Amino acid sequence: MVTAIILINAERNKINEVAEKLQEIVGISEVYSVSGKYDLVAIIRVKTNDDLADLVTKKMLALNGIAKTETMLAFQAYSRHDLEAMFAVGM
């Protein structure tokens, strides 16, 4: 499983529209509107690096209103939430 965090700058009048379109894309598990340097943060969870590349360079690129992105790959998860979810399904 590949997890990535994508920081997004959107056109000011299209932030909500971009967020709604992003959350419809398979592989994007969460979209947050945030304060600070970026407008949106998308959490990506896909099977392979090729799936990530396809999502970023084809699906996201096709969305109107995204001005700039910065993609960060996650190496290791240190989340109690993730651990509790694993045990809840019997892993």
Rosetta blueprint (number, residue, H / E / L):
1 M L
2 V E
3 T E
4 A E
5 I E
6 I E
7 L E
8 I E
9 N E
10 A E
11 E L
12 R H
13 N H
14 K H
15 I H
16 N H
17 E H
18 V H
19 A H
20 E H
21 K H
22 L H
23 Q L
24 E L
25 I L
26 V L
27 G L
28 I E
29 S E
30 E E
31 V E
32 Y E
33 S E
34 V L
35 S L
36 G L
37 K L
38 Y L
39 D L
40 L E
41 V E
42 A E
43 I E
44 I E
45 R E
46 V E
47 K L
48 T L
49 N H
50 D H
51 D H
52 L H
53 A H
54 D H
55 L H
56 V H
57 T H
58 K H
59 K H
60 M H
61 L L
62 A L
63 L L
64 N L
65 G L
66 I E
67 A E
68 K E
69 T E
70 E E
71 T E
72 M E
73 L E
74 A L
75 F L
76 Q L
77 A L
78 Y L
79 S L
80 R H
81 H H
82 D H
83 L H
84 E H
85 A H
86 M H
87 F H
88 A H
89 V L
90 G L
91 M L
